[in-house]
Amino acid sequence: MKSISPLWSALFKPAVKKQKKLAFLKAIPIFSLLKKGELKEIENIIHYRFYKKDEVIIYEKDIGCCMYIISAGEVTVLRNFDSDRQIRLATLQKGDFFGEMALLLDSERGATVVSAQDSEILAVYREELFQLFEKNSALGVKVLTKLAEILAQRLLQMNEAFEKNDLSRQKS
């Protein structure tokens, strides 16, 4: 398997503490359809990094190359709307994931994510994940099916929120 760049290898180390990692990964929605052997294959490409409180994990507008999973701690998702206005979109905790669009698109990040407390973050790199999919297409179908389902649910929720907001404006 082709390895990731030396820069990313220096920032993220291969995951350790394997005893509880499989159960943790199984609880992540994107991996929920996977069997034990498939989870082990995912585990082999996961990297981890510890972030201190207030450390930026990703910057809005940077090009994404991986998805992140919160193994411990909490992060804040922020969006810049102009040069002096930043809005908090979400607070994510252990078991939540972010940056999943980078698994599908080679595009800019839609938000900045900052560690709200000391946090352990797992990273899944697109390149390594797709190399795994080439070796095990059934695993790839399961992961991509769950990813599509999650993204579709989020899009529906966003549409509902916009409709509610639009209706409340019309009543005012």
Contacts in CASP RR format, 6 or more apart in sequence:
PFRMAT RR
TARGET T0000
AUTHOR 0000-0000-0000
METHOD contacts of the structure
MODEL  1
MKSISPLWSALFKPAVKKQKKLAFLKAIPIFSLLKKGELKEIENIIHYRF
YKKDEVIIYEKDIGCCMYIISAGEVTVLRNFDSDRQIRLATLQKGDFFGE
MALLLDSERGATVVSAQDSEILAVYREELFQLFEKNSALGVKVLTKLAEI
LAQRLLQMNEAFEKNDLSRQKS
1 45 0 8 1.000
1 128 0 8 1.000
1 131 0 8 1.000
1 132 0 8 1.000
2 127 0 8 1.000
2 128 0 8 1.000
2 131 0 8 1.000
3 9 0 8 1.000
4 47 0 8 1.000
4 125 0 8 1.000
4 127 0 8 1.000
4 128 0 8 1.000
8 47 0 8 1.000
8 65 0 8 1.000
8 66 0 8 1.000
8 125 0 8 1.000
11 49 0 8 1.000
12 47 0 8 1.000
12 48 0 8 1.000
12 49 0 8 1.000
12 123 0 8 1.000
13 47 0 8 1.000
13 48 0 8 1.000
13 49 0 8 1.000
14 46 0 8 1.000
14 47 0 8 1.000
14 48 0 8 1.000
15 21 0 8 1.000
15 43 0 8 1.000
15 46 0 8 1.000
15 47 0 8 1.000
15 48 0 8 1.000
15 122 0 8 1.000
16 48 0 8 1.000
18 43 0 8 1.000
21 43 0 8 1.000
21 46 0 8 1.000
22 36 0 8 1.000
22 39 0 8 1.000
22 40 0 8 1.000
22 43 0 8 1.000
24 71 0 8 1.000
24 95 0 8 1.000
25 31 0 8 1.000
25 34 0 8 1.000
25 39 0 8 1.000
25 42 0 8 1.000
25 43 0 8 1.000
25 46 0 8 1.000
26 32 0 8 1.000
26 34 0 8 1.000
26 39 0 8 1.000
27 95 0 8 1.000
28 69 0 8 1.000
28 95 0 8 1.000
28 97 0 8 1.000
29 97 0 8 1.000
29 146 0 8 1.000
29 150 0 8 1.000
30 67 0 8 1.000
30 97 0 8 1.000
30 100 0 8 1.000
30 143 0 8 1.000
30 146 0 8 1.000
30 147 0 8 1.000
30 150 0 8 1.000
31 39 0 8 1.000
31 42 0 8 1.000
31 143 0 8 1.000
31 146 0 8 1.000
32 146 0 8 1.000
33 142 0 8 1.000
33 143 0 8 1.000
33 145 0 8 1.000
33 146 0 8 1.000
34 42 0 8 1.000
34 139 0 8 1.000
34 142 0 8 1.000
34 143 0 8 1.000
38 136 0 8 1.000
38 138 0 8 1.000
38 139 0 8 1.000
38 142 0 8 1.000
41 132 0 8 1.000
41 136 0 8 1.000
41 139 0 8 1.000
42 124 0 8 1.000
42 132 0 8 1.000
42 139 0 8 1.000
42 143 0 8 1.000
45 124 0 8 1.000
45 125 0 8 1.000
45 128 0 8 1.000
45 129 0 8 1.000
45 132 0 8 1.000
46 69 0 8 1.000
46 122 0 8 1.000
46 123 0 8 1.000
46 124 0 8 1.000
47 122 0 8 1.000
47 123 0 8 1.000
47 124 0 8 1.000
47 125 0 8 1.000
48 71 0 8 1.000
48 120 0 8 1.000
48 121 0 8 1.000
48 122 0 8 1.000
48 123 0 8 1.000
49 120 0 8 1.000
49 121 0 8 1.000
49 123 0 8 1.000
50 118 0 8 1.000
50 119 0 8 1.000
50 120 0 8 1.000
50 121 0 8 1.000
51 57 0 8 1.000
51 115 0 8 1.000
51 118 0 8 1.000
51 119 0 8 1.000
51 120 0 8 1.000
51 121 0 8 1.000
52 115 0 8 1.000
52 118 0 8 1.000
53 115 0 8 1.000
53 116 0 8 1.000
53 117 0 8 1.000
53 118 0 8 1.000
54 114 0 8 1.000
54 115 0 8 1.000
54 116 0 8 1.000
55 114 0 8 1.000
55 115 0 8 1.000
56 112 0 8 1.000
56 113 0 8 1.000
56 114 0 8 1.000
56 115 0 8 1.000
57 68 0 8 1.000
57 75 0 8 1.000
57 113 0 8 1.000
57 114 0 8 1.000
57 115 0 8 1.000
57 121 0 8 1.000
58 64 0 8 1.000
58 68 0 8 1.000
58 98 0 8 1.000
58 99 0 8 1.000
58 109 0 8 1.000
58 111 0 8 1.000
58 112 0 8 1.000
58 113 0 8 1.000
59 109 0 8 1.000
59 112 0 8 1.000
60 78 0 8 1.000
60 79 0 8 1.000
60 80 0 8 1.000
60 108 0 8 1.000
60 109 0 8 1.000
60 110 0 8 1.000
60 111 0 8 1.000
60 112 0 8 1.000
61 108 0 8 1.000
61 109 0 8 1.000
61 110 0 8 1.000
62 108 0 8 1.000
62 109 0 8 1.000
63 106 0 8 1.000
63 107 0 8 1.000
63 108 0 8 1.000
63 109 0 8 1.000
64 99 0 8 1.000
64 102 0 8 1.000
64 106 0 8 1.000
64 107 0 8 1.000
64 108 0 8 1.000
64 109 0 8 1.000
65 102 0 8 1.000
65 125 0 8 1.000
65 126 0 8 1.000
65 127 0 8 1.000
66 99 0 8 1.000
66 102 0 8 1.000
66 103 0 8 1.000
66 123 0 8 1.000
66 124 0 8 1.000
66 125 0 8 1.000
66 126 0 8 1.000
67 97 0 8 1.000
67 98 0 8 1.000
67 99 0 8 1.000
67 100 0 8 1.000
67 102 0 8 1.000
67 103 0 8 1.000
67 123 0 8 1.000
67 124 0 8 1.000
67 126 0 8 1.000
68 97 0 8 1.000
68 98 0 8 1.000
68 99 0 8 1.000
68 113 0 8 1.000
68 121 0 8 1.000
68 122 0 8 1.000
68 123 0 8 1.000
68 124 0 8 1.000
69 95 0 8 1.000
69 96 0 8 1.000
69 97 0 8 1.000
69 121 0 8 1.000
69 122 0 8 1.000
69 123 0 8 1.000
69 124 0 8 1.000
70 92 0 8 1.000
70 93 0 8 1.000
70 94 0 8 1.000
70 95 0 8 1.000
70 96 0 8 1.000
70 97 0 8 1.000
70 119 0 8 1.000
70 120 0 8 1.000
70 121 0 8 1.000
70 122 0 8 1.000
71 94 0 8 1.000
71 95 0 8 1.000
71 119 0 8 1.000
71 120 0 8 1.000
71 121 0 8 1.000
71 122 0 8 1.000
72 94 0 8 1.000
72 119 0 8 1.000
72 120 0 8 1.000
73 93 0 8 1.000
73 94 0 8 1.000
73 115 0 8 1.000
73 116 0 8 1.000
73 117 0 8 1.000
73 118 0 8 1.000
73 119 0 8 1.000
73 120 0 8 1.000
74 91 0 8 1.000
74 92 0 8 1.000
74 93 0 8 1.000
74 94 0 8 1.000
74 115 0 8 1.000
74 116 0 8 1.000
74 117 0 8 1.000
74 119 0 8 1.000
75 91 0 8 1.000
75 92 0 8 1.000
75 96 0 8 1.000
75 98 0 8 1.000
75 113 0 8 1.000
75 114 0 8 1.000
75 115 0 8 1.000
75 116 0 8 1.000
75 119 0 8 1.000
75 121 0 8 1.000
76 88 0 8 1.000
76 90 0 8 1.000
76 91 0 8 1.000
76 92 0 8 1.000
76 113 0 8 1.000
76 114 0 8 1.000
76 116 0 8 1.000
77 88 0 8 1.000
77 89 0 8 1.000
77 90 0 8 1.000
77 91 0 8 1.000
77 92 0 8 1.000
77 98 0 8 1.000
77 111 0 8 1.000
77 112 0 8 1.000
77 113 0 8 1.000
78 86 0 8 1.000
78 87 0 8 1.000
78 88 0 8 1.000
78 89 0 8 1.000
78 111 0 8 1.000
78 112 0 8 1.000
78 113 0 8 1.000
78 114 0 8 1.000
79 86 0 8 1.000
79 87 0 8 1.000
79 89 0 8 1.000
79 110 0 8 1.000
79 111 0 8 1.000
79 112 0 8 1.000
80 86 0 8 1.000
80 112 0 8 1.000
81 87 0 8 1.000
86 112 0 8 1.000
89 111 0 8 1.000
91 116 0 8 1.000
92 98 0 8 1.000
92 113 0 8 1.000
98 113 0 8 1.000
99 109 0 8 1.000
99 113 0 8 1.000
100 147 0 8 1.000
100 150 0 8 1.000
100 151 0 8 1.000
101 107 0 8 1.000
101 110 0 8 1.000
101 151 0 8 1.000
102 109 0 8 1.000
102 126 0 8 1.000
103 124 0 8 1.000
103 126 0 8 1.000
103 129 0 8 1.000
103 147 0 8 1.000
104 147 0 8 1.000
115 121 0 8 1.000
129 143 0 8 1.000
132 139 0 8 1.000
132 140 0 8 1.000
133 139 0 8 1.000
133 140 0 8 1.000
133 143 0 8 1.000
133 144 0 8 1.000
END
